[in-house]
């Protein structure tokens, strides 16, 4: 007779974790620095959305360094300083989200400090994003945290007004 109090065993797949957590875990295991551009590379490779990037990254094997990752990023990933892409982002922020795009000087800490300053004046600033890919959300205390941003983006993907053109960029 079976013991009725024993809970059934559940098989847990590697894929049970959200992709953002798998990306962060993989990067940590192989010693890759948690830079936003590195998250973008690994996310593209591990999600299967960019087979060429995936192939090139996995061909590095254990020979991964930042210089090689930066070369892969430049070759395969969207550039935030691309004027066409910036224009689409501005349009989406202003037209689809009802926000205001506030350009500020370069440097992610400068951008974050400006967002914090705007909030103290009553001008709501929910996102501070620098063209290098550094970004910080107000709800996360303006910490420069790429993994948090990926998790948020993944959670909101179905409602993301950018999704239709990001895939084509």
VMD Tcl script that builds the backbone (N, CA, C; Angstrom):
set m [mol new atoms 507]
animate dup $m
set s [atomselect $m all]
$s set {name element resname resid chain x y z} {
  {N N UNK 1 A 0.840 -1.172 0.000}
  {CA C UNK 1 A 0.000 0.000 0.000}
  {C C UNK 1 A 0.891 1.243 0.000}
  {N N UNK 2 A 0.526 2.226 -0.833}
  {CA C UNK 2 A 1.321 3.439 -0.933}
  {C C UNK 2 A 1.098 4.331 0.279}
  {N N UNK 3 A 2.138 5.056 0.630}
  {CA C UNK 3 A 2.041 6.013 1.710}
  {C C UNK 3 A 1.354 7.270 1.175}
  {N N UNK 4 A 0.156 7.559 1.650}
  {CA C UNK 4 A -0.637 8.668 1.132}
  {C C UNK 4 A -0.033 10.024 1.474}
  {N N UNK 5 A 0.803 10.082 2.486}
  {CA C UNK 5 A 1.366 11.374 2.884}
  {C C UNK 5 A 2.572 11.774 2.037}
  {N N UNK 6 A 3.096 10.854 1.243}
  {CA C UNK 6 A 4.268 11.158 0.435}
  {C C UNK 6 A 3.860 11.919 -0.825}
  {N N UNK 7 A 4.459 13.087 -1.034}
  {CA C UNK 7 A 4.153 13.884 -2.217}
  {C C UNK 7 A 4.790 13.243 -3.436}
  {N N UNK 8 A 4.123 13.321 -4.583}
  {CA C UNK 8 A 4.716 12.757 -5.801}
  {C C UNK 8 A 5.984 13.510 -6.171}
  {N N UNK 9 A 6.953 12.808 -6.706}
  {CA C UNK 9 A 8.193 13.451 -7.129}
  {C C UNK 9 A 7.950 14.165 -8.452}
  {N N UNK 10 A 8.468 15.341 -8.556}
  {CA C UNK 10 A 8.315 16.115 -9.771}
  {C C UNK 10 A 9.643 16.162 -10.502}
  {N N UNK 11 A 9.589 15.921 -11.789}
  {CA C UNK 11 A 10.792 16.043 -12.604}
  {C C UNK 11 A 11.000 17.520 -12.892}
  {N N UNK 12 A 12.170 18.026 -12.597}
  {CA C UNK 12 A 12.462 19.435 -12.840}
  {C C UNK 12 A 13.462 19.516 -13.984}
  {N N UNK 13 A 13.055 20.167 -15.027}
  {CA C UNK 13 A 13.884 20.339 -16.206}
  {C C UNK 13 A 14.813 21.531 -16.014}
  {N N UNK 14 A 15.944 21.517 -16.733}
  {CA C UNK 14 A 16.820 22.687 -16.729}
  {C C UNK 14 A 16.044 23.909 -17.213}
  {N N UNK 15 A 15.102 23.686 -18.105}
  {CA C UNK 15 A 14.351 24.784 -18.687}
  {C C UNK 15 A 13.239 25.292 -17.782}
  {N N UNK 16 A 13.115 24.748 -16.561}
  {CA C UNK 16 A 12.097 25.223 -15.636}
  {C C UNK 16 A 12.422 26.634 -15.155}
  {N N UNK 17 A 13.684 26.994 -15.139}
  {CA C UNK 17 A 14.082 28.343 -14.740}
  {C C UNK 17 A 13.861 29.310 -15.894}
  {N N UNK 18 A 13.466 30.532 -15.608}
  {CA C UNK 18 A 13.334 31.534 -16.672}
  {C C UNK 18 A 14.678 31.733 -17.369}
  {N N UNK 19 A 14.612 32.083 -18.643}
  {CA C UNK 19 A 15.832 32.248 -19.438}
  {C C UNK 19 A 16.790 33.263 -18.808}
  {N N UNK 20 A 16.269 34.329 -18.225}
  {CA C UNK 20 A 17.155 35.340 -17.622}
  {C C UNK 20 A 18.002 34.731 -16.513}
  {N N UNK 21 A 17.416 33.848 -15.724}
  {CA C UNK 21 A 18.172 33.201 -14.652}
  {C C UNK 21 A 19.181 32.213 -15.219}
  {N N UNK 22 A 18.808 31.505 -16.289}
  {CA C UNK 22 A 19.744 30.566 -16.910}
  {C C UNK 22 A 20.928 31.307 -17.516}
  {N N UNK 23 A 20.649 32.464 -18.137}
  {CA C UNK 23 A 21.714 33.281 -18.726}
  {C C UNK 23 A 22.671 33.746 -17.640}
  {N N UNK 24 A 22.123 34.336 -16.577}
  {CA C UNK 24 A 22.968 34.841 -15.488}
  {C C UNK 24 A 23.778 33.713 -14.865}
  {N N UNK 25 A 23.167 32.555 -14.675}
  {CA C UNK 25 A 23.854 31.405 -14.087}
  {C C UNK 25 A 24.996 30.922 -14.990}
  {N N UNK 26 A 24.730 30.817 -16.283}
  {CA C UNK 26 A 25.767 30.358 -17.219}
  {C C UNK 26 A 26.945 31.327 -17.243}
  {N N UNK 27 A 26.641 32.614 -17.279}
  {CA C UNK 27 A 27.716 33.616 -17.297}
  {C C UNK 27 A 28.543 33.530 -16.020}
  {N N UNK 28 A 27.877 33.386 -14.898}
  {CA C UNK 28 A 28.584 33.292 -13.616}
  {C C UNK 28 A 29.493 32.062 -13.589}
  {N N UNK 29 A 28.979 30.931 -14.048}
  {CA C UNK 29 A 29.760 29.683 -14.009}
  {C C UNK 29 A 31.049 29.762 -14.815}
  {N N UNK 30 A 31.026 30.507 -15.922}
  {CA C UNK 30 A 32.233 30.565 -16.749}
  {C C UNK 30 A 33.022 31.857 -16.544}
  {N N UNK 31 A 32.589 32.678 -15.565}
  {CA C UNK 31 A 33.357 33.863 -15.188}
  {C C UNK 31 A 33.211 35.054 -16.111}
  {N N UNK 32 A 32.076 35.162 -16.810}
  {CA C UNK 32 A 31.849 36.312 -17.679}
  {C C UNK 32 A 31.278 37.455 -16.838}
  {N N UNK 33 A 31.835 38.646 -17.010}
  {CA C UNK 33 A 31.398 39.824 -16.269}
  {C C UNK 33 A 29.949 40.150 -16.632}
  {N N UNK 34 A 29.160 40.523 -15.630}
  {CA C UNK 34 A 27.736 40.786 -15.831}
  {C C UNK 34 A 27.427 42.137 -16.441}
  {N N UNK 35 A 28.036 42.453 -17.560}
  {CA C UNK 35 A 27.752 43.699 -18.269}
  {C C UNK 35 A 26.489 43.537 -19.114}
  {N N UNK 36 A 25.717 44.596 -19.291}
  {CA C UNK 36 A 24.501 44.486 -20.117}
  {C C UNK 36 A 24.772 43.921 -21.506}
  {N N UNK 37 A 25.869 44.317 -22.142}
  {CA C UNK 37 A 26.151 43.796 -23.482}
  {C C UNK 37 A 26.450 42.298 -23.444}
  {N N UNK 38 A 27.065 41.827 -22.349}
  {CA C UNK 38 A 27.326 40.393 -22.235}
  {C C UNK 38 A 26.024 39.622 -22.040}
  {N N UNK 39 A 25.100 40.187 -21.236}
  {CA C UNK 39 A 23.789 39.549 -21.083}
  {C C UNK 39 A 23.091 39.452 -22.429}
  {N N UNK 40 A 23.190 40.513 -23.224}
  {CA C UNK 40 A 22.531 40.506 -24.534}
  {C C UNK 40 A 23.098 39.406 -25.423}
  {N N UNK 41 A 24.406 39.237 -25.408}
  {CA C UNK 41 A 25.048 38.187 -26.206}
  {C C UNK 41 A 24.561 36.808 -25.752}
  {N N UNK 42 A 24.658 36.546 -24.458}
  {CA C UNK 42 A 24.292 35.224 -23.950}
  {C C UNK 42 A 22.796 34.965 -24.076}
  {N N UNK 43 A 21.993 36.010 -23.885}
  {CA C UNK 43 A 20.547 35.846 -24.057}
  {C C UNK 43 A 20.243 35.456 -25.499}
  {N N UNK 44 A 20.846 36.151 -26.456}
  {CA C UNK 44 A 20.633 35.834 -27.870}
  {C C UNK 44 A 21.058 34.417 -28.206}
  {N N UNK 45 A 22.164 33.980 -27.629}
  {CA C UNK 45 A 22.655 32.629 -27.898}
  {C C UNK 45 A 21.794 31.565 -27.222}
  {N N UNK 46 A 21.472 31.778 -25.958}
  {CA C UNK 46 A 20.756 30.746 -25.199}
  {C C UNK 46 A 19.267 30.686 -25.520}
  {N N UNK 47 A 18.692 31.783 -25.989}
  {CA C UNK 47 A 17.271 31.769 -26.328}
  {C C UNK 47 A 17.058 31.202 -27.725}
  {N N UNK 48 A 18.135 31.075 -28.501}
  {CA C UNK 48 A 18.018 30.520 -29.840}
  {C C UNK 48 A 17.517 31.521 -30.864}
  {N N UNK 49 A 17.472 32.809 -30.511}
  {CA C UNK 49 A 16.947 33.811 -31.433}
  {C C UNK 49 A 17.964 34.255 -32.470}
  {N N UNK 50 A 19.222 33.917 -32.271}
  {CA C UNK 50 A 20.263 34.332 -33.207}
  {C C UNK 50 A 21.246 33.174 -33.390}
  {N N UNK 51 A 20.951 32.264 -34.329}
  {CA C UNK 51 A 21.800 31.078 -34.507}
  {C C UNK 51 A 23.256 31.394 -34.856}
  {N N UNK 52 A 23.497 32.464 -35.625}
  {CA C UNK 52 A 24.881 32.809 -35.978}
  {C C UNK 52 A 25.663 33.257 -34.751}
  {N N UNK 53 A 25.020 34.065 -33.915}
  {CA C UNK 53 A 25.642 34.502 -32.663}
  {C C UNK 53 A 25.905 33.281 -31.780}
  {N N UNK 54 A 24.918 32.400 -31.687}
  {CA C UNK 54 A 25.033 31.190 -30.866}
  {C C UNK 54 A 26.244 30.362 -31.303}
  {N N UNK 55 A 26.370 30.149 -32.603}
  {CA C UNK 55 A 27.479 29.358 -33.140}
  {C C UNK 55 A 28.824 30.009 -32.812}
  {N N UNK 56 A 28.930 31.308 -33.050}
  {CA C UNK 56 A 30.189 32.003 -32.807}
  {C C UNK 56 A 30.561 32.008 -31.327}
  {N N UNK 57 A 29.581 32.200 -30.457}
  {CA C UNK 57 A 29.857 32.197 -29.021}
  {C C UNK 57 A 30.316 30.817 -28.554}
  {N N UNK 58 A 29.621 29.776 -28.976}
  {CA C UNK 58 A 29.986 28.434 -28.527}
  {C C UNK 58 A 31.307 27.959 -29.119}
  {N N UNK 59 A 31.691 28.508 -30.277}
  {CA C UNK 59 A 32.994 28.164 -30.858}
  {C C UNK 59 A 34.154 28.695 -30.010}
  {N N UNK 60 A 33.898 29.700 -29.176}
  {CA C UNK 60 A 34.950 30.216 -28.286}
  {C C UNK 60 A 35.340 29.186 -27.232}
  {N N UNK 61 A 34.421 28.269 -26.917}
  {CA C UNK 61 A 34.694 27.267 -25.895}
  {C C UNK 61 A 35.053 27.914 -24.574}
  {N N UNK 62 A 36.158 27.476 -23.977}
  {CA C UNK 62 A 36.612 28.034 -22.706}
  {C C UNK 62 A 37.522 29.242 -22.893}
  {N N UNK 63 A 37.718 29.650 -24.139}
  {CA C UNK 63 A 38.626 30.743 -24.463}
  {C C UNK 63 A 37.852 32.065 -24.588}
  {N N UNK 64 A 37.078 32.404 -23.550}
  {CA C UNK 64 A 36.237 33.604 -23.590}
  {C C UNK 64 A 36.916 34.732 -22.827}
  {N N UNK 65 A 37.065 35.876 -23.495}
  {CA C UNK 65 A 37.525 37.080 -22.811}
  {C C UNK 65 A 36.683 38.250 -23.302}
  {N N UNK 66 A 36.761 39.382 -22.617}
  {CA C UNK 66 A 35.895 40.521 -22.917}
  {C C UNK 66 A 36.114 41.066 -24.320}
  {N N UNK 67 A 37.352 41.055 -24.775}
  {CA C UNK 67 A 37.639 41.568 -26.123}
  {C C UNK 67 A 36.899 40.753 -27.181}
  {N N UNK 68 A 36.890 39.434 -27.018}
  {CA C UNK 68 A 36.177 38.574 -27.971}
  {C C UNK 68 A 34.668 38.760 -27.859}
  {N N UNK 69 A 34.178 38.922 -26.631}
  {CA C UNK 69 A 32.746 39.163 -26.443}
  {C C UNK 69 A 32.335 40.493 -27.072}
  {N N UNK 70 A 33.167 41.517 -26.926}
  {CA C UNK 70 A 32.854 42.815 -27.518}
  {C C UNK 70 A 32.814 42.729 -29.041}
  {N N UNK 71 A 33.706 41.934 -29.629}
  {CA C UNK 71 A 33.695 41.753 -31.087}
  {C C UNK 71 A 32.412 41.047 -31.534}
  {N N UNK 72 A 31.984 40.049 -30.771}
  {CA C UNK 72 A 30.734 39.346 -31.084}
  {C C UNK 72 A 29.549 40.298 -30.945}
  {N N UNK 73 A 29.556 41.120 -29.896}
  {CA C UNK 73 A 28.481 42.093 -29.692}
  {C C UNK 73 A 28.397 43.052 -30.876}
  {N N UNK 74 A 29.532 43.601 -31.288}
  {CA C UNK 74 A 29.552 44.557 -32.395}
  {C C UNK 74 A 29.038 43.928 -33.687}
  {N N UNK 75 A 29.303 42.652 -33.858}
  {CA C UNK 75 A 28.912 41.967 -35.091}
  {C C UNK 75 A 27.435 41.552 -35.097}
  {N N UNK 76 A 26.897 41.128 -33.951}
  {CA C UNK 76 A 25.583 40.488 -33.942}
  {C C UNK 76 A 24.460 41.228 -33.224}
  {N N UNK 77 A 24.780 42.202 -32.407}
  {CA C UNK 77 A 23.736 42.801 -31.564}
  {C C UNK 77 A 23.386 44.203 -32.024}
  {N N UNK 78 A 22.136 44.584 -31.755}
  {CA C UNK 78 A 21.650 45.913 -32.120}
  {C C UNK 78 A 22.480 46.976 -31.404}
  {N N UNK 79 A 22.701 48.053 -32.066}
  {CA C UNK 79 A 23.470 49.150 -31.478}
  {C C UNK 79 A 22.509 50.218 -30.981}
  {N N UNK 80 A 22.602 50.562 -29.711}
  {CA C UNK 80 A 21.727 51.584 -29.131}
  {C C UNK 80 A 22.052 52.971 -29.662}
  {N N UNK 81 A 23.233 53.159 -30.271}
  {CA C UNK 81 A 23.570 54.469 -30.805}
  {C C UNK 81 A 23.221 54.590 -32.287}
  {N N UNK 82 A 22.590 53.574 -32.851}
  {CA C UNK 82 A 22.096 53.594 -34.218}
  {C C UNK 82 A 20.923 54.580 -34.264}
  {N N UNK 83 A 21.041 55.647 -35.060}
  {CA C UNK 83 A 20.021 56.702 -35.068}
  {C C UNK 83 A 18.639 56.180 -35.437}
  {N N UNK 84 A 18.570 55.232 -36.366}
  {CA C UNK 84 A 17.267 54.667 -36.755}
  {C C UNK 84 A 16.629 53.946 -35.566}
  {N N UNK 85 A 17.427 53.167 -34.854}
  {CA C UNK 85 A 16.937 52.444 -33.684}
  {C C UNK 85 A 16.542 53.414 -32.575}
  {N N UNK 86 A 17.369 54.440 -32.338}
  {CA C UNK 86 A 17.052 55.439 -31.317}
  {C C UNK 86 A 15.738 56.131 -31.664}
  {N N UNK 87 A 15.539 56.438 -32.936}
  {CA C UNK 87 A 14.290 57.064 -33.368}
  {C C UNK 87 A 13.082 56.194 -33.084}
  {N N UNK 88 A 13.197 54.901 -33.343}
  {CA C UNK 88 A 12.093 53.975 -33.061}
  {C C UNK 88 A 11.811 53.894 -31.566}
  {N N UNK 89 A 12.871 53.875 -30.784}
  {CA C UNK 89 A 12.701 53.818 -29.334}
  {C C UNK 89 A 12.014 55.085 -28.835}
  {N N UNK 90 A 12.469 56.240 -29.328}
  {CA C UNK 90 A 11.847 57.506 -28.914}
  {C C UNK 90 A 10.376 57.544 -29.289}
  {N N UNK 91 A 10.061 57.132 -30.513}
  {CA C UNK 91 A 8.660 57.108 -30.956}
  {C C UNK 91 A 7.830 56.207 -30.053}
  {N N UNK 92 A 8.356 55.027 -29.740}
  {CA C UNK 92 A 7.612 54.084 -28.895}
  {C C UNK 92 A 7.411 54.648 -27.497}
  {N N UNK 93 A 8.441 55.258 -26.947}
  {CA C UNK 93 A 8.330 55.849 -25.603}
  {C C UNK 93 A 7.269 56.936 -25.595}
  {N N UNK 94 A 7.315 57.801 -26.588}
  {CA C UNK 94 A 6.418 58.950 -26.602}
  {C C UNK 94 A 5.015 58.615 -27.093}
  {N N UNK 95 A 4.895 57.859 -28.186}
  {CA C UNK 95 A 3.586 57.606 -28.793}
  {C C UNK 95 A 2.862 56.411 -28.172}
  {N N UNK 96 A 3.567 55.329 -27.967}
  {CA C UNK 96 A 2.907 54.114 -27.476}
  {C C UNK 96 A 2.807 54.051 -25.956}
  {N N UNK 97 A 3.794 54.648 -25.282}
  {CA C UNK 97 A 3.808 54.564 -23.823}
  {C C UNK 97 A 3.428 55.874 -23.140}
  {N N UNK 98 A 3.319 56.946 -23.922}
  {CA C UNK 98 A 2.958 58.236 -23.347}
  {C C UNK 98 A 4.056 58.846 -22.492}
  {N N UNK 99 A 5.277 58.440 -22.710}
  {CA C UNK 99 A 6.393 58.944 -21.921}
  {C C UNK 99 A 7.090 60.105 -22.594}
  {N N UNK 100 A 8.148 60.567 -21.983}
  {CA C UNK 100 A 8.973 61.647 -22.524}
  {C C UNK 100 A 10.406 61.135 -22.603}
  {N N UNK 101 A 10.994 61.269 -23.782}
  {CA C UNK 101 A 12.391 60.883 -23.942}
  {C C UNK 101 A 13.250 62.087 -23.575}
  {N N UNK 102 A 14.082 61.944 -22.560}
  {CA C UNK 102 A 14.918 63.034 -22.062}
  {C C UNK 102 A 16.374 62.669 -22.331}
  {N N UNK 103 A 16.968 63.291 -23.336}
  {CA C UNK 103 A 18.378 63.020 -23.634}
  {C C UNK 103 A 19.250 63.758 -22.641}
  {N N UNK 104 A 20.327 63.102 -22.257}
  {CA C UNK 104 A 21.235 63.683 -21.281}
  {C C UNK 104 A 22.650 63.288 -21.648}
  {N N UNK 105 A 23.633 63.859 -20.975}
  {CA C UNK 105 A 25.030 63.562 -21.275}
  {C C UNK 105 A 25.344 62.085 -21.114}
  {N N UNK 106 A 26.407 61.658 -21.757}
  {CA C UNK 106 A 26.803 60.251 -21.705}
  {C C UNK 106 A 27.378 59.875 -20.352}
  {N N UNK 107 A 27.417 58.577 -20.135}
  {CA C UNK 107 A 27.951 58.035 -18.897}
  {C C UNK 107 A 26.807 57.512 -18.049}
  {N N UNK 108 A 26.792 56.209 -17.823}
  {CA C UNK 108 A 25.625 55.619 -17.172}
  {C C UNK 108 A 25.359 56.194 -15.787}
  {N N UNK 109 A 26.381 56.523 -15.027}
  {CA C UNK 109 A 26.145 57.101 -13.697}
  {C C UNK 109 A 25.521 58.494 -13.834}
  {N N UNK 110 A 25.950 59.269 -14.846}
  {CA C UNK 110 A 25.344 60.585 -15.098}
  {C C UNK 110 A 23.866 60.438 -15.442}
  {N N UNK 111 A 23.549 59.471 -16.272}
  {CA C UNK 111 A 22.163 59.244 -16.703}
  {C C UNK 111 A 21.307 58.817 -15.509}
  {N N UNK 112 A 21.826 57.926 -14.686}
  {CA C UNK 112 A 21.090 57.473 -13.499}
  {C C UNK 112 A 20.882 58.638 -12.533}
  {N N UNK 113 A 21.928 59.421 -12.300}
  {CA C UNK 113 A 21.794 60.566 -11.396}
  {C C UNK 113 A 20.775 61.573 -11.919}
  {N N UNK 114 A 20.722 61.765 -13.235}
  {CA C UNK 114 A 19.741 62.687 -13.816}
  {C C UNK 114 A 18.327 62.154 -13.621}
  {N N UNK 115 A 18.114 60.852 -13.774}
  {CA C UNK 115 A 16.789 60.272 -13.542}
  {C C UNK 115 A 16.366 60.458 -12.083}
  {N N UNK 116 A 17.287 60.257 -11.183}
  {CA C UNK 116 A 16.996 60.456 -9.750}
  {C C UNK 116 A 16.652 61.928 -9.496}
  {N N UNK 117 A 17.423 62.836 -10.097}
  {CA C UNK 117 A 17.159 64.270 -9.935}
  {C C UNK 117 A 15.778 64.632 -10.485}
  {N N UNK 118 A 15.428 64.114 -11.674}
  {CA C UNK 118 A 14.118 64.405 -12.261}
  {C C UNK 118 A 12.992 63.952 -11.332}
  {N N UNK 119 A 13.161 62.783 -10.725}
  {CA C UNK 119 A 12.139 62.283 -9.806}
  {C C UNK 119 A 11.970 63.200 -8.601}
  {N N UNK 120 A 13.056 63.789 -8.124}
  {CA C UNK 120 A 12.939 64.685 -6.957}
  {C C UNK 120 A 12.236 65.990 -7.312}
  {N N UNK 121 A 12.200 66.341 -8.623}
  {CA C UNK 121 A 11.517 67.565 -9.041}
  {C C UNK 121 A 10.058 67.312 -9.396}
  {N N UNK 122 A 9.628 66.054 -9.321}
  {CA C UNK 122 A 8.245 65.719 -9.668}
  {C C UNK 122 A 8.075 65.232 -11.089}
  {N N UNK 123 A 9.126 65.263 -11.894}
  {CA C UNK 123 A 9.073 64.735 -13.262}
  {C C UNK 123 A 9.379 63.241 -13.187}
  {N N UNK 124 A 8.365 62.408 -13.362}
  {CA C UNK 124 A 8.545 60.965 -13.222}
  {C C UNK 124 A 9.561 60.429 -14.229}
  {N N UNK 125 A 10.518 59.715 -13.743}
  {CA C UNK 125 A 11.520 59.057 -14.573}
  {C C UNK 125 A 11.623 57.623 -14.088}
  {N N UNK 126 A 11.143 56.695 -14.901}
  {CA C UNK 126 A 11.081 55.282 -14.497}
  {C C UNK 126 A 12.258 54.472 -15.000}
  {N N UNK 127 A 12.926 54.985 -16.025}
  {CA C UNK 127 A 14.023 54.235 -16.633}
  {C C UNK 127 A 15.156 55.191 -16.969}
  {N N UNK 128 A 16.363 54.812 -16.589}
  {CA C UNK 128 A 17.565 55.549 -16.992}
  {C C UNK 128 A 18.368 54.604 -17.871}
  {N N UNK 129 A 18.584 54.972 -19.132}
  {CA C UNK 129 A 19.248 54.080 -20.076}
  {C C UNK 129 A 20.331 54.844 -20.815}
  {N N UNK 130 A 21.529 54.312 -20.814}
  {CA C UNK 130 A 22.670 54.931 -21.475}
  {C C UNK 130 A 22.935 54.179 -22.767}
  {N N UNK 131 A 23.470 54.834 -23.763}
  {CA C UNK 131 A 23.607 54.220 -25.083}
  {C C UNK 131 A 24.499 52.982 -25.116}
  {N N UNK 132 A 25.336 52.783 -24.136}
  {CA C UNK 132 A 26.177 51.587 -24.117}
  {C C UNK 132 A 25.393 50.347 -23.728}
  {N N UNK 133 A 24.179 50.542 -23.257}
  {CA C UNK 133 A 23.370 49.417 -22.811}
  {C C UNK 133 A 23.174 49.405 -21.313}
  {N N UNK 134 A 23.906 50.243 -20.594}
  {CA C UNK 134 A 23.676 50.354 -19.154}
  {C C UNK 134 A 22.302 50.948 -18.927}
  {N N UNK 135 A 21.560 50.370 -18.022}
  {CA C UNK 135 A 20.246 50.908 -17.713}
  {C C UNK 135 A 19.870 50.595 -16.283}
  {N N UNK 136 A 18.939 51.379 -15.760}
  {CA C UNK 136 A 18.502 51.186 -14.390}
  {C C UNK 136 A 17.040 51.598 -14.272}
  {N N UNK 137 A 16.282 50.819 -13.525}
  {CA C UNK 137 A 14.863 51.083 -13.317}
  {C C UNK 137 A 14.625 51.656 -11.925}
  {N N UNK 138 A 13.712 52.614 -11.849}
  {CA C UNK 138 A 13.370 53.226 -10.569}
  {C C UNK 138 A 12.922 52.166 -9.575}
  {N N UNK 139 A 12.080 51.216 -10.025}
  {CA C UNK 139 A 11.546 50.192 -9.117}
  {C C UNK 139 A 12.631 49.297 -8.527}
  {N N UNK 140 A 13.821 49.304 -9.141}
  {CA C UNK 140 A 14.951 48.533 -8.637}
  {C C UNK 140 A 16.010 49.474 -8.059}
  {N N UNK 141 A 15.558 50.616 -7.548}
  {CA C UNK 141 A 16.420 51.595 -6.880}
  {C C UNK 141 A 17.536 52.126 -7.782}
  {N N UNK 142 A 17.272 52.184 -9.076}
  {CA C UNK 142 A 18.221 52.653 -10.069}
  {C C UNK 142 A 19.564 51.926 -10.002}
  {N N UNK 143 A 19.520 50.631 -9.689}
  {CA C UNK 143 A 20.729 49.809 -9.751}
  {C C UNK 143 A 20.987 49.447 -11.206}
  {N N UNK 144 A 22.206 49.503 -11.639}
  {CA C UNK 144 A 22.581 49.135 -13.002}
  {C C UNK 144 A 22.637 47.607 -13.047}
  {N N UNK 145 A 21.522 46.997 -13.395}
  {CA C UNK 145 A 21.387 45.546 -13.279}
  {C C UNK 145 A 20.774 44.957 -14.545}
  {N N UNK 146 A 21.627 44.467 -15.428}
  {CA C UNK 146 A 21.158 43.897 -16.688}
  {C C UNK 146 A 20.274 42.685 -16.510}
  {N N UNK 147 A 20.560 41.824 -15.538}
  {CA C UNK 147 A 19.746 40.627 -15.321}
  {C C UNK 147 A 18.323 41.011 -14.920}
  {N N UNK 148 A 18.195 42.032 -14.081}
  {CA C UNK 148 A 16.870 42.490 -13.659}
  {C C UNK 148 A 16.101 43.008 -14.869}
  {N N UNK 149 A 16.780 43.773 -15.723}
  {CA C UNK 149 A 16.123 44.318 -16.906}
  {C C UNK 149 A 15.670 43.215 -17.858}
  {N N UNK 150 A 16.497 42.204 -18.046}
  {CA C UNK 150 A 16.113 41.099 -18.920}
  {C C UNK 150 A 14.912 40.369 -18.346}
  {N N UNK 151 A 14.928 40.125 -17.045}
  {CA C UNK 151 A 13.797 39.444 -16.411}
  {C C UNK 151 A 12.515 40.255 -16.575}
  {N N UNK 152 A 12.597 41.567 -16.402}
  {CA C UNK 152 A 11.429 42.429 -16.582}
  {C C UNK 152 A 10.956 42.396 -18.033}
  {N N UNK 153 A 11.891 42.471 -18.951}
  {CA C UNK 153 A 11.528 42.461 -20.368}
  {C C UNK 153 A 10.887 41.136 -20.754}
  {N N UNK 154 A 11.444 40.045 -20.244}
  {CA C UNK 154 A 10.888 38.732 -20.545}
  {C C UNK 154 A 9.478 38.592 -19.975}
  {N N UNK 155 A 9.266 39.100 -18.779}
  {CA C UNK 155 A 7.955 39.011 -18.140}
  {C C UNK 155 A 6.914 39.824 -18.892}
  {N N UNK 156 A 7.340 40.915 -19.520}
  {CA C UNK 156 A 6.404 41.794 -20.213}
  {C C UNK 156 A 6.411 41.594 -21.728}
  {N N UNK 157 A 7.077 40.558 -22.207}
  {CA C UNK 157 A 7.275 40.397 -23.650}
  {C C UNK 157 A 5.984 40.406 -24.453}
  {N N UNK 158 A 4.950 39.811 -23.952}
  {CA C UNK 158 A 3.713 39.754 -24.722}
  {C C UNK 158 A 3.070 41.126 -24.866}
  {N N UNK 159 A 3.339 42.027 -23.937}
  {CA C UNK 159 A 2.762 43.369 -23.994}
  {C C UNK 159 A 3.788 44.400 -24.441}
  {N N UNK 160 A 4.951 43.982 -24.875}
  {CA C UNK 160 A 6.036 44.886 -25.227}
  {C C UNK 160 A 5.753 45.581 -26.549}
  {N N UNK 161 A 5.585 46.900 -26.542}
  {CA C UNK 161 A 5.318 47.605 -27.795}
  {C C UNK 161 A 6.525 47.616 -28.747}
  {N N UNK 162 A 7.713 47.254 -28.258}
  {CA C UNK 162 A 8.900 47.256 -29.084}
  {C C UNK 162 A 9.111 45.925 -29.799}
  {N N UNK 163 A 8.420 44.863 -29.383}
  {CA C UNK 163 A 8.750 43.520 -29.847}
  {C C UNK 163 A 8.665 43.365 -31.356}
  {N N UNK 164 A 7.730 44.018 -32.008}
  {CA C UNK 164 A 7.574 43.837 -33.442}
  {C C UNK 164 A 8.764 44.359 -34.239}
  {N N UNK 165 A 9.366 45.447 -33.827}
  {CA C UNK 165 A 10.484 45.965 -34.599}
  {C C UNK 165 A 11.830 45.572 -34.045}
  {N N UNK 166 A 11.908 45.139 -32.788}
  {CA C UNK 166 A 13.195 44.678 -32.260}
  {C C UNK 166 A 13.638 43.423 -32.988}
  {N N UNK 167 A 12.684 42.554 -33.313}
  {CA C UNK 167 A 13.019 41.315 -34.018}
  {C C UNK 167 A 13.589 41.605 -35.401}
  {N N UNK 168 A 13.168 42.703 -36.004}
  {CA C UNK 168 A 13.622 43.043 -37.347}
  {C C UNK 168 A 14.854 43.919 -37.365}
  {N N UNK 169 A 15.288 44.406 -36.201}
  {CA C UNK 169 A 16.424 45.331 -36.158}
  {C C UNK 169 A 17.719 44.662 -36.509}
}
mol reanalyze $m
mol bondsrecalc $m
mol representation Tube
mol addrep $m
